C-alpha cells in the first residue's frame, strides 16, 4: 500500500486550478434524463423517471450539507464482494403497526433470493445489520444503555441466533463491512476521542481495539485484507476534518491521509483497493466539491465540473474493481438526490460527462456493486418482485478519453514530476508543494 499524494494546496478542476468562488451555474434541481448513448439497461428499468420506493435517510438539500457527524449505514448493506446483502424490512401487522425483521439477500448465484430472519420479538427500527461472507447477518440492537450484538442465520423454518456480547456506550454505530468478510467494527464517539471496537470476528465477543484521538466518522477500507481503515477525524478541540488511515495490523496506528489545504474539510467517501482511485469531498476549492485522486500519485486532486449539480446531493457508492494501474478507467456509480427523487449517475475519471439514468422502481437507494467487466448491479424490491437486481452497463463516452498529448482531460496540463511512492505509515503528506 502506498501513500496518496493528496497534498496541501493540490486542487484542480477540469479547466485549470480551482478558484474559491461561488458556483456561477444555474440554480435548481437537475432533471434526470435517460442517457442516449449506446449503453443502457440489461434488464428492464423504470421508464417513468427516478424513483426511490424504499425508506432511506433524508438526503441533504445540497451537496454542501453532506457532512455527517457520525457513521450511518445505508438501509441496505452489501458485503465487500457483493455476494450478500442485508437490511431491515417491515411486515404489516394488525392495528397498522410495523414489525421489523432482518432479511438476507444472496446475490452471487444464478438468481438473487431473499431469506427472512425473524426472531421471537420484532426488531426496533434503529437496529443495524451487516452481512458477513459466510451468509450470517450481524445485528446491533439498542437495549437501554447497552448495544448488543448477535449473529442471525437461517435454520430450516426458523432463525438461529448467536449472542456475541454487548457494549455499554451512549452511542455506537457499525462501520461498513470489512473486506475480510468475517470481522465487523464499530465506533463510539466521545467528546475528545473515539473508541474503535471489533464487534464480530474476534476471539471472544466485542473487543476494544483502540482509543483514537478526536471525533471520527466515515469508514472506508483501503485494502482487500481488512487491515487499513480510513476515518474522517475532527480534532478534539475543533478544527478542520481530515481523513486519517488506521492500520489495524500495527495497533491501530494512525497516519494522516488527506491534507488538501490547511483549513479545508477533506473527507474520503470511497476507495478502490485495486486501482487506488479515491473519491473525495472537500471545500478546498471554496465550497464543498466532489473530487478524485489516486493513492500513491503525485498529481493533485481533481474536481470535475460535470459532478457539480446545483440543488442536488451527489454521493458515490460503488467503484468498478479490477482496473489495476488504471484508476482513470474505473466506472463510478453515484446516487443523485434532488427534488425529483433519487436517480443514478455513471461516470469515469477519464471522461467529462456524467451519465444520468433513471433508477429501477424500488431501488434500495445508495446500494450497488460493479463487476470487473463494468456491469453495475442495483438491488431492488418493488410491488411485484421481492428480491431482484437490475443491471446497467457503463455507456460509451462520446468524447475521446485523451487528447493528442495523451493527458487525461480532467488532469492539469502539466508534466507531472517523477515521484516514488512511499509506505503509507511513512507519509505525513503535509508541507509538500503541489506539482506544477
N, C-alpha and C positions, 0 to 999 in steps of 0.2 A: 504494500500500500504506500502510495506516495502522497506528498503534500499537495494541497491545492493552492496554486499561486493566485489567490484572490487577494489582491494587495490593497494597501492604503492608497486611496485615490484612483484605483484602477476601475474605471467605468466608461463604457462607450454605448452608443446606440447605433442603429443602422446607418445613420447619416453622419457619424463622427462623434466626438466627445459629448457626453450628456451635459446639458445645461440645467441648473436648478431653477427652472421657470415653470409657471403653471401650464397645464395642458391646454394648448390652443384649439384642440379639436372640438367638434360639435358635441353638445351635451345630449343626454337622453339615452335610453337603452338601445342596444344594437339588436335589430330584429334578426333572429336566426333564419337562414335560408338554406335549403338543401344544396350541397356542393355540386356544381355542374360538371366536375371533372370526370375522367374515365373510371375512377374508382366508385365505390358505393357499397351498399349493404349486401352481405352474403345471404342473410336471411331477411325476411320482410320486416321493416321497421315502421313505426307510426308515421303517417304522412300528414297528420293534421297539425304539426308544429311541436315544439318542445313541451314535454310534459314531465311531471315528477309525481306519480301517484302514491308513492310510499312515503311514510313520515321521514323527515330529515331535519337536521338542525337548521334553524333560521339563518339564511345567508345574509351577509352584510350588504348594505345598500351599495357600497362602492368598494373597490379593491383596497383602498386606503384603510378601511375599517377592519380588514382581515388581520388582526393582531391578537390572537388568542392568548389569554393569560395562563392557561393550563392545557394539558393534553386532553383532547376529546376524540375518541374513536368514532368513525362513521357508523351509521346504523347497521351496515353490512361489512364484515371484515373478512379479508381473504388471507390465506397463508401466503408466504413469500413466493412460493412456486405456483400459486393459483389453483392447487389441487382441491382444496376445501375452502368453504366459506361458512360463516355463522352469523346469525342475527337473532334478535328477539322479535317474535311475531305475536300477533294478537288473535285470540279466538273469542268470538262473541259469546256472551253468557246471558242468562235471563236478567231482566231488570236493567238492561242497557249498559252493564258494566263491561270491563275489558279484562280478560285473563291473559297475561303474558307468559310465554314459554320460549325456551331456546329451540333453535332449529339449525340443523347442519345441512349444508349443501355439498354434494360430491360432484366435482366438475371435471375430473380427469378421465372419465370413462366415455363410452360411446354416446351416452345421453345423460344430461345432468338430472339429478334427482335430489329431493329433499327428505330428510328424516326428522320428524318432530322428536324433541327430547323433553317432554313434560315431566315434572316431578309431582310429589304429593301436594305441594302448595304452588299456586301461581307465582310467577316472578314479579318483582317490582319493576316499574318502567325504567328506573335509573340503573338497573343491573347492566353489567358489561360482559360481553362474550368474546373470546378469542379462539379460533380453531387451531389445532395442532396437527402436525404432519401425520400422526397415526390415526387420525379420524376422531379423536376425542375433542371435546369443547371445554375450555376453561371458562368458568363463570365467576364473576365477582359480585357479591351481594353486600348490601349495607345492612348491618344488624346493630341498632343503637350506635355506639361509638366504635364499633368494630367493622372491619371489612373481611368477610370470609371468602375463601377460595375453594372451589370444588371442580373436579373433572366429571363431565357428563358423557355418557356413551350409551348406544343402543344395546339392549339385552333382550332379544326376542320381542315380545309385545310391549315391554316396559323400558324404563330408563335406569341405567346403573349410575351411581354417584359415588365418587371417591373424595372424601373431605381431605383437603390438604392442610388447612390451618387458617389462622386469622391474623390480622394486623390491626392494632388499636391506634388509629390516627383519625384526625378530624376529616381530612380529605386525602384521597388516594385514587389515582387513575392509572389504568393499564396503558402500556406503550404498544405500538404496532407489533404484530407477530415477529418473533425472532427468525432470521433465516435458517437457523439450525433445526427449526421445526419442533423442538422439544421443550424449549425454555420460554418463559413469559416473564416480563419485567413490569414494574410499576414505579411511579414517582409519588412521593409525599412531600408537597411543597410547604416549607415553613417560612417564617419571616426573614431569616437570614441564610438558610441553607435548604437543600433539597435531599431527601433520603431516596436512595436507589435500592429497590428490593427485587430479588428474584422470587417470584411467587409460584413458579412451576418449573420443574426440571432440576431442582436442587437435590441435596442428599436427603433432607427431611423437612418438608413444609416450607413456608416462606422464610427467606434468608435475607438479612440485611447485608447489602453489598458495600455501600459507602455513603458518607455524608458529603455531598457536593456543595461547594460554596456558591451562594447566590440562589436565585429563583430560576429553576429550569423548567422548560416546557418543550413541546415538539416531540421529537423522537424519529430519527431517520437512520437506517442501518447502512453502513458504508462498505460492508464486505459480505461474502456468502457464508461465512462461518459463524456469524453472530457474535463477533468479538468487538468490533468498532462501532460505537453508537454515537451519533451526532445529536446534541441537545442545544436548544436556544437558551442562553443564560443571560439573565439580568443581574447585575451586581447587587449585593445585599443592601448597599446604601443608595441604590438607584443609579440610573445611568443607561447608556445605550445597550440594546440587546445584541449580543454577538454569539454566533454558533461556535461551540467547542466540540472536540472529539473526545470521547471517553473510551479508554482502552480497558475492556473488561479482563483481558489477559494479563494486565500489569497492575492489578489492584485498583482499577477504576482511575488510572492516571488521566488527568485532564490536560488537553492541549488546545490552544486557540486554532480555529479553523478558518473563520471568515473575519476579515478586517478590511472592509472596503474604504471606509472613511472613519476618522476618529469618533465622530459624534453620530454616525448613522446607525439605524437599527437594521441588522443584517441577519436574516433567518434562512435556514436551509429547509426547503419544502420537500424535496425528493432527490434521490441519488440512484444512479445505476452503477453497481459494482463492476460490471463488465467493461464498459466504455469509459467510466469516470465522469459521465455527464452529471452536472448538478443543476437543479432548478432552485432559484434563489428569489426571495423577496427582500427588497432594500429600499430605503428612502435616500440613499446616497445621491441619486440624480436630482433631488429636491422634493420629491414626493414618492410615495410607495410605487415601485415598479417591479414587474416580473422580469427576471433576467436569468442568464445561464452562464456557467463557467465549466471548467474541466479540471478534475483532480490531477494535480501534477503538471499543469500547463503554466506557461509564463504569460499567456495572453490575458488581458483584463476581462472582467465581467462584461457581458453584452446585454443590453436591454432593448430587444426588438420592438419596433413601433407597432407591428401587427398584433402584439399581445396587449396593447393598450385599448381597452374597450370602455369608454366613458359610461358611467351608470351601471356597470356590470362588475361582478366579482369573478375573477378568473383564477382557478386553482388547479394545478397539475395533480393527477392521481395515478398515472401509470406511464412507464418508460419501456420502450422496446429493448429486451435483453439481447445478449449475444453479439453485439456490434463491437467486437474487440478493436481498440485503437481507432474507432470511427464514431466519436461522440456526435459529430455534426449530422450523421446519418440516422441517428436514433429517432424513431417516431415517438411523439409525446401526446398523451391524451389529457385533455383539460376539461374540467367541469366549469360551465359558464352559467352564472345565476343572474337573471335580470327580471325586469317587470313581466316578461312573457313566460317566465318559469325557468327551468333548467334544460340545458342542451349540451351538446358535445363539441369540443374543439379539437382538431387534429393538426399537428404542427411538427416540423423538423427544424432544428437549428440552422441547417444549410439553406433553408428557404425563407422567403419573405412573406409568405401567405399563411394565415390561419384559416383552415377549412372548418366551416361551421355546419354541423349536421344535427337533424332532429334526433332526440333520444327515443329509444323504444318505449312504448307505453308500459308503465310500471317499473321503469329502470330504478334499481337500487342506487340512487344518485351518489356519485363520488366513488363508485367501485368499478373495477375492471382490470383486465390483465392482458398484456401483449404476448403473442407468440414470437418466437425468434424470427419467423418469416414475415412479420409485420401485419398480423391479423389481430384485431382488438376484440376481446370477448367482454360483453356487457351483460351481467346477470340482471334478470328482470322477473317480475311476477305480476301479471295483470289478472283481470277477472276470469279469463279463460285458461290461463296457464299458471300453475302454482310454482313452477321452477323451470327456468329456461335461460338460455344465453343467446343474445343477438351478436352477430359477427359483423365487424366493419373492417374494410381494407383501407390502408392509407392511400388517399388519392395521389395521382401523379402530379408532380409540380409542373406548372405551365411555364415557369421561368427556369433558366439553367441554374444549376446549383453553384457553379463557379463562373467567374468572368474570365476574360482572356488571360489575366495574370495568374489564375489558379487560386486566388484567395477566396475565402468564404464571404458571401455578400454581407453578412451581419458582423463581420470582424473588422477591426480597424485596418486602414490601408497603410500598414507599416511593415517593415521587415522585422519579424519577431527576433529577439536576441536568442542566442544559444543558451539553453537552460538545462541543468542537470537536476532532476527531481531528487529530493531528499526524503528520508523516512519521516512519516507523519509525526512521530514523537520528538523529532529534532527540528521541527519547522514552526517557529513562532509566528511567521507570516506578518510581521509588523516592522515598520521602519525601512521598507523597501521602496524603490522607485518604480512607478508604473512604466511598462515598455512604451517606447515611442515618445 
